[in-house]
Amino acid sequence: MKVNKVLFQLHGWIGIKLSILFFIVCFSGTLATLSNEMDWLFYPAIRANKAGERVAYNKLANEVQKAYPDGSITYWVMPKEPYLNDIVYVDLNGQRHYVFVDPYKGTVTGATTVTFQRFFRDFHYYLFMPFYQIGYFTVLIFAFLLFASLMTALVFYKKWWRKLLDLKTGSGKLVLFRSLHRLVGLWSLPFVLVFSLTGIWYFIERTNLGKVSDLSNPPTPRLSNEQIDQDTSVSFSYVLDYDRAAHVAKQAIPGLQIRGIVPTDDVKSPIYLRGKSHVPLVRNRANRVYLDPLSYAPLMVQKAEDIPTVMYLNDIADPIHFGNWGGLLTKIIWFFSGLAISSLILTGIWIALRRQARKIAEGVAKPLGAWKFINWGITLGIIFFMFSFMVVQYALSWKPIFAVGILVVLLGWLTWFVFDYRISQSVKRTLQTRAHQKV
């Protein structure tokens, strides 16, 4: 068997046998690139009205305490997007609340139990699977499959660089879709390479190959502070001096723009601040400052300009993978490139199913068999886990759950209509036309 034919079959196997799951992984990542902007669109309370100077951190913390006196701050995000308010994660009776705080007016503007950013991040991260590691590695495996699809296509598609403007029309739908599939694939090559290589890097980090994870994630400093007398009815996270902590962090890393604070509810755990400095491209945690929650003395300071190569590569993976390194413009570019790659999967499925349906009708091929049910079984499992998360983890009301349910049903019907009913009807018409021509 020729090498090209083997590679073509491997390319098709990846795209067809694992088609639905492949599409879910790619499309969820695509939506994740603009998830913050979806929050802005659907949650008016998150929209920033930037005017004047930021209010003191302690003032903002006090406002959150007034709104959630029985809660506890677990994380505080200061988005780099100028059109978004601060987001304070508040744990209340085991339920996380995302509290939106206007940092310029010093007021709590609203809250929710889930954001679009969190929803699509979880979706793309581990497919809502209850056994987190299984879902995580399932997604990461597709980084290798995406890379394999790229390499096999380049090898069996000879002199592809000459076909960057080659689109065949006027010869039927099958020829058009094949040509469109190749054309979109060629123009998506840089992004396919970026997404697959960064995904492979995530796999290397997660499996700690070459001790990459150990080198990239230094251990959190430990403290031996004695417990202090305090009002146990109020979370320790509310009485921290955030202004002092921010001042010390900025002294430790000159030019630091604080983008995240992880407070503590225990004097034996440090306060953790992170953010951006003059070093481009790296994510926020490339700059870290750990402080003693009692003395506010720095326990560990990590500057992005001083980190080793392995840690630097690890800290640029996220911005490159999701395209948020250059603001809204790069996120939009990454979004449309993700749509292009997702469309490659859909057109590839259509081409293969159209060819397979014709061969089956002609009696020269067998149906897909078990893989069809495996694909749909996995999809139904992911949908079940997703709704479980919406009910249990996110504690959503029936209205958004019902709306998502309607959307899932419509997408299921559209999938059946396009990839099953329309293809079978098209094949029947083709065979009937050929039969009439022979007569």
PARO-944962 format. One record per atom (N, C-alpha, C): x, y, z. Coordinates in steps of 0.02 Angstrom, whole numbers, plus 50000, padded with zeros to 5 digits. Layout:
N
XYZ...
//
This chain:
439
500424994050000500005000050000500445006350000500295011149959500695017149954500655021250019501205024850033501235028950093500695034250094500595037450036500085042750032499385040150050499245034150028498585031250042498515029750117499045027350147499035025950219498925032350258499285037650239499215044050274498525047050264498255046250203497585048650189497075045050233497155038450240496705034550282496765036450355497385037750378497485039950447497155046750459497235051250411496925057850415496175057250421495885052950379495165051950380494935048350443495335043650468495145040050528495085044750588495565049250595495555054050650494935058550645494785060750584494235065450575493555062350578493505055750563492845052450560492715048250622493165043950640493045039450697492965043450762493315048950768493285053050829492975059850814492565060150764492325066450736491975071050786491455068550819491055072850862491465075450922491845070850953492245072951010492785077850988493075076650929493575081150901493285088150893492675088450866492345094850855492195098350922491965094550971491795097451036492415100651068492975097151065493595099751094493805106251060493795106250994494015112150956493525117950964492885116550960492395121950962492335124951032492395120851084492365123651152492965128151165493545126351137494135130651143494045137151105493705136751048493565142651008493125147551047492605145051078492155149351117492505152151178492975148351206493335150651266493745156951252493955157951189494375163751174494005170351185493355170351174492965176551182492465175951240492605171551288492135170451342492075176651388492615180351397492575186451437492115191551403492145191751338491725196451300490995194151303490875187551307490195185051316489925187251384490355187051435490155189451500489945196851497490345200751461490185207851454489505208751420489365204451371488745205051333488125203051374488195197751414487615194951449487545197251521488095199751551488065202051620488205209551623487695213751625487805221051629488225223051690488185219151743488535220851805489295220251798489525216751748490245215951740490545221551697490135225551666490375230851622490675236651661491295238151647491655243451683491475250251655491425255051701491315261951682491915265851707492465265051671493105267751694493095275351697493135277851758493145285151767493515286651832494045290351827494425292251886494945286951905495105286651969495615282051995495285276052029495665270652035495415264752070495315266352144494785263552171494645264152242495125259452279495285261052341495735256952381495475249752385495945245052386495755237952389495345236452452495545239352508495185238052570494455240452567494345246052533493665248552525493245243552484493535240852432493185235952391493035229652430493535227352470493435221452511492875222552562492845228452590492305230052637491615229752605491575232052543490935231852507490725224552494491205220452478491055213352467490825210152533491145212052588490955209252653490245211352671490055217452655489375219752670488865215552630489045213952569488585210152526488565202752546489145200152569489195193052586489545192352654489225194452708489555194452774489745187452798489385182352775489535175552797489985171752748490215175352697490625172152647491375172752661491765170652612492495170952618492785172152549493235176952543493555178452479494095173152465494035169852408494535164752390494985166852332494755171752293495155174152236494875180852216495325185152191495135191952170495485193352104495085194252052495355195351984495255202551964495795205651939495755212251909495895211351834495375210351793495485208751722495885214151687496295211851639496675216751600496245220251549495665217251533495205220551487494905226651521494995232551492494765238751525494005239251529493655235051493492925235351493492605230551543493015227451586492755222751636492895225151706492395224251751492485225751822492905220351855493115221651917493445216451957492965210751970493235204751976492825198951993493115195952056492715195752109492925192952173492565186252184492965180952193492675174352206492525173952280491885172852295491675172352365491375165452377491645161952426491375155452445490855156452500490245154052487489695154752535489355147952541489445144852599489155138352612489335133152559489965133452537490205128552489490035130252417489695135752404489515137852337489925143852317490245143452259490635149252235490175154352202490285160652220489925166252190490445170852157490305172852095490725177552060490425184452070490735188452112490465195052131490815200452090490415204352055490685209652012490725216152053491315219152051491445225252091491725230652046491395236452046491635242152008492225245252045492835244652019493425247052056493495254652055493085258152018493125265452014492585268852056492015265452062491485268152105491495264952174491835259252179491875255952244491235252752266490855249852218490215246752234490175239652205489795235452238489635228852212489065229752163489165227552101488665228752049488235222552033488435216752057488055210752043488455204552057488145198752044488495192452057488155186852017488505181352009488235175451976488605169352003488325163551992488665157352014489085154251960489065157051900489505154751846489565160251794490135160751764490245165351709490355161451645490285164751588490425161351525491165159351523491595163551551492305161851552492425155351589492115154651647492205148551686491895142551652491295143451624490935137951592491335135151534491555139451487491915136851429492625134751446492915137651498493575135451520493525128351547493015127051588492915120251614492755115451558492335117551511492135113351455492745111351415493155116151396493735114651355494285111251395494295112351460494825109751503494745102251515494135100151534494055093051551493355090351534492985093851491492355091351463491835089851517491895093151575491435092151631491435085151659491935081151642491945074351667492075074351743491705070151780491775070151853492475068051876492785063651838493475061851853493925066451813494135071751846494465077351814495045075351768495485070951793496085069051754495905065451690495365061451691495165057851630494955062851577494545067751596494335072751548494915076951524495365078751569495935082951551496375079451500496545073151512496975069651466496615067851401495955067051404495575065851342495655071851296495605077851323495695083951283496415084451258496895082951301497595083751281497805078851227497495072951225497655068151173497495070951104496985075251101496795078051037497305083151012497745085551054498295089751030498745085650984498885079551004499285075050962498915073250898498265071950904497875070150845497815076050797497755082150824497735088050781498395088950744498945087750779499605088250748499685082750695499445076750709499485071250661499065072850599498475075850608498065077850551498425082850507498775087450539499155092550502499715089350461500105085050493500675082050460500465077350403499955073350415499725068750362499455072550302499095078050315498825082050260499385085150218499895087650251500445090850214500835085850171500865079550195501255074550158500865071950097500225070150107499865067250050499585072550003499565078850025499315084249980499925087549948500125085049892500745087049859500735094449837501305097749845501405104649824500825109149847500665108449912500105112049940500195119649938500815121949939500945129149940500735132649875500615128649823500375131549760499615132049757499285129649809498545129249807498215133949856498565139149876498305143749927497705147949902497615148349837497055152149808496625147749763496695141249770496355136549725495695134249756495135136749729494475134749751494065132649690493885126249688493515123549631492765124249642492435127449595491705128249598491395125949532490745124849534490395123149473490435115749454490685111449499490725104349485490365100049536489875103049569489495099349618489715100749690489275098949737489415100349807490015096649834490095090349813490635086349839491315089249821491385091249758492005094249735492125100949770491585104849779491645111349812491875110549885491555105849921491735104849991492445102049998492655097849953493345095349955493835101049945493695105149896494125110849881494135115849939493545117149967493495121750023493865119050084493805112550095494135109250151494895110250146495165109150087495885109950076496095117250084495705121750055495885128850056495885131650127495355130250165495325132650234495875129450276496015123150262496545119650298497225122850286497365124750224498005127850209498095134550244497565138550243497615145150276497605144650352497395138950378497375137950451498005134650478498475133150434499075129450454499435132550514499575139050514499945141950572499575140950638498915141650636498535141150698498465133850720498395129250673498375122150690499035120250725499585122850699500235121550728500275124450799500035130650807500055133850873499635130050924499015128350905498565124950952498825118050970499075114350921499305107550934499935107550976500415111950961501045111950998500945114351070500525119451080500395121651149500005116251187499565112751153499205107251185499685101651205500155100151162500665095051178501085097351237501225103851240501605106351298501205105451362500545106551360500135105351419500185098051442500205093651393500265086451409500935085051443501465088151418502125087251448502135089851519501815095651529501785098451597501385094051643500805091851620500365087951663500685081251682501045078151636501365071751651502055072751683502275078951688502915080751719503505077451684503465076951618504015074151580504615078951585505195076151598505785080351606505735085051665505285083351713505165087551773504965094651755504615095351699504385101951677503925105151728503455101251756502985103951804503345106051868503825102151890504195103951951504585110351941504875111251881505275117251867504835123351857504215122351834503775127951817503325130151874503245125851924502785127351979503145126552046503505131652067503855131252131503375130352188503575126752240503125125552297502945131952334502345132052361502115137852400502495138152467502735144052486503085144552551502635142452609502955139352658502585137152717502735141852776502235142552819502295147052876502185143152941502465145752994502375142653060502065147653108501655152153082501335157153125500875153953176500855156853234500385154653286499695157853272499175154053286498495156653276498395162853321498025167653294497895173853331497175174053353497045178053404496355179053427495995183553377495425181053352495045184953304494315183153308493915187353280493195186053278493065180553227492915174653251492825168853206492185169453164491755174253181491145175053141491285178653076491885181453069492085185053009492675181552977492645180352913493185177052878493835181152883494385177652894495035181052897495195184652832494905182152777495035185352712494745192352708494265193952753493975200652754494375205652795494795203252840495155207852884495875208952860496075205752806496745206852779496815214052755497425216652758497565223352734497795222752661497325223052615497485222152544497905227852517497775233852541498165239652518498905238852536499025236552597499715235552619500045229952579499665224652568499935218952529500115221152458499675225152428499805227552359500415232152358500485236352409501055240952412501715237052417501725232052460502335227952468502495224252404501975221452370502085217752308502385222252253502135228452250502385233152199503095235452214503265235552277503955237152295504425231352278504165225252286504565219252271504685218452196504175220252157504235219852084504045226752056504525231052043504385237752017503995237351951503485241551945503075241651884502545236251882502455232551936501965227151937501255229851932500865227151886500145228551881499785222451910499515223251969499195217552003498565215451965498535209151947497965206351911497595201051950497895198752004497565193552043497835193252114497375192252162497575191352231497225185052257497625180652285497355174652318497455175752393496925177852429496995178952501497035172352538497045172752602497065166752644496565167252700496325161652723495875161352780496225158452841496885157752833497285154452885497955158052891498165159752951498785163352961499405159252943499305152752934499865148352916499945147752840499535151152803499575151152730499715158252706500125159152654500305165952632499775169052588499825175652581499435179352532499825179052466499475177752412499815176852348499555182152299500015186352273499835191452223500215190152159499895191552102500225190552038499985195851989500345196651934500145201651886500635202451829500575208051794500985209451735501535214551752502105213651719502645218451724502835220651653503455222651643503655224951577503805219051530503835212951556503975207151514503355205251474503405205351408502805204051366502635196651362502025195251342501775188651323501625183951381502005184151435501905179251489501245180451525500985175151554500365175851593500515178951661499985180451699500055184251761500495180751812500455174151816500805170851870501565170351858501805173151803502525173451793502835178251844502425182951868502635187451923502245185451985502605183152036502275180852097502585184052158502155185652205502395188152270501975184652324502325181152370501995177952427502175182052489501655183752528501745187852588501495184352650501825185652705501585183352770500945187252787500395183852803499755187352815499745191352880500245190452922500275194252984500755200152980501355198952956501855204252952501885207552883501605204252833501615206552763502325206952735502765203052765503455202552740503465197852680503835199452628503885194952570504205188252589503885182952569504145176152581504485173352519504225175152461504525173052398504325178052345504795180052304504675184752249504935181652185504505181252136504695178552070504565183852018505075185951983505015190951930505045187551862504605189551817504575186551750505245187351714505595192651727506225193951692506785189151714506675185851772507205181451799507045174051793506455172251768506265165151768506665161251716506805154851729507185150751682506775149251619507105146451569506795145351503506185140851507506235135351545505665130751549505055134151579505165138051631504605141651662504325146951614504765150151577504545155151528504095151951475504315146251449503905142651399503235140751428503235138651491502615136751522502145142651532502435148551544502025154451558501805158151495502065156251437501815159251376501325154651340501255148451365500815143551332500095145751331499825148051388499125150151391498975156151347499365161651351499225167351307499255165551233499715161151214499765159251144499195154651125499015150051168498485145151152497805148551145497655153251189496995156451188496995163251154497575165751134497605171851095497475178151133497525178151200497375184151238497995188451251498545186851218499165190551230499155197551201498735198851152498735205351118498085209051125497675207251176497045210751186496485208051142495985212251132495385210151095495535208251023495995211750991496145210350921496395203250912496885201150952497155194350943496635189050964496215190751012495695185951032495195184850975495035190150939494575189450882494905185350827495545186550814495905182650764495915175350783496075173950846496085166950870495395163850866494875167750880494195165250877494015162950807494155167050757493985165250688494425159550662495045159250686495465153650667495195147150697494945147650759494625141750789494005139650752493615144550729493025142950689493225139450624493775141750594494015138750532494205131450543494565130150598494765123250613494155118950628493675121650665493065117950679492695116450614492695121250567492365120050503492725114650463493375114050472493755108750438493495101850460493365101350525493105094950551492415093550521491985098650519491315097650493491315096050418491705099750380491735098150308492055091350296492555089650337492865083050330492365077550344491955078550396491425073650411490935073050354490725078750327490235078650272490515075050211491125076550194491435073450135491475065850144491715063750203491795056550215491125053050218490635056050251489975052850256489625052750188489725057850149489435058050082489725052550039490385051650042490715046350004490505039450030490475038850096490295032450126489575030550109489125035450113488415034050098488325031750026488695034749980488645032649909488895025549900489455023849933489725017149927489265011949958488945013850014488475009250046487875008150001487625013549970487045012949925487215008749864487845008949843488065005049785488244997949804488254996549869488404989749892489144988049894489574993049894490294991649894490624993549961490234995450011490514997150076489994995650130490234995050192489804993750249489715000050290489175000450329489075006250373489645007050423489675012850454490215014250501490215009650561489645006950579489615002150632489685005150701490115001950743490155003650814490385010850826490815013450782491085020150794490545025450795490015024450756489465029250756489145029650825489055023850856488735023750922489225025950977489875024650967490375027051014490385034651016490375037750957490365045050952489765047950987489185045350971488575048051001488535046451075488795040651096488795038851167489225043651207489815045251181490255050051215489935056951218489615058851163489285065451162488725065851213488305060751217487765060751265488035060751337488595057351347488915057351413489145064351432489455067851386489695074651399489105079251413488565078451375487965082551387487685081251456487675074951476487415073251543487845076451597488505075851590488955078851640488885086451641488785089451582488715096751578488095099051617487535095651607486925097651643486995096151718487365090951735487485089551806487875095351838488385097851803488765103551827488315109651835487885110751786487455116651788486985116451848486765110451866486295109751922486655109751989487195105651994487525104652058488085109752071488565110152024489155114352034488985121752027488615123451975488465130551963487815132951994487395128252016486765129952050486345134952009486265133551945485885137951901485135136851910484755141951895484025141451897483785137651836483135136151834482875132051780482875135651713482865142351713482835146051650483445145051606484055146251631484645145051588484725137651570484545133251617484595126051603484115124251546483505126951549483015125651496483255128451430483535134451431483775137651369484335133451337484805131151379485345126951353485075120351327484565117651361484255111451338483955112251269483595117751258483295119051192483845119651139484395123151157484955123951110485265117251092485345112951141485635106251129485185102151083484525102451095484055098751053484085101350981484105107950972484135110850905484785108850869485345108950906485975106950875485975099550857485665095450899485605088250884485195087150821484635090750817484205089950757484565092450695484915098050700485275100750643485835095950620486165092850667486685088050651486395082150612485835079550638485505073850603485275076050533484985081950528484715084250464485255085050411485825088150430486355089550382486765083350366486955079550418487435074150408487115067250399486465066850406486135060350396485595060950342485075064750358484505065150313484685068150245485005073850244485165077150181485645073050139486135069950171486615065850134486275059750103485855056450142485515050450116485045052250059484695057950064484255060150010484655061949948485225065149957485655067049900485905060849864486115055849902486375049649872485815046049833485215046049861484655042849827484505046249760484515052749760484385056449698484935055049646485555054749670486115053349624486045046449592485885041549632485815034749606485205034149560484665037649576484075037549533484225040849466484615046249467484805049549404485235044949362485705041449393486135036849355485715031049326485225028749364484805023349340484405025449279484135031549281483745034249224484195035149162484815037249174485275038349119485445031749083485515026349124485655019849094485075017249053484465018749076483875016649038483825020548974
//
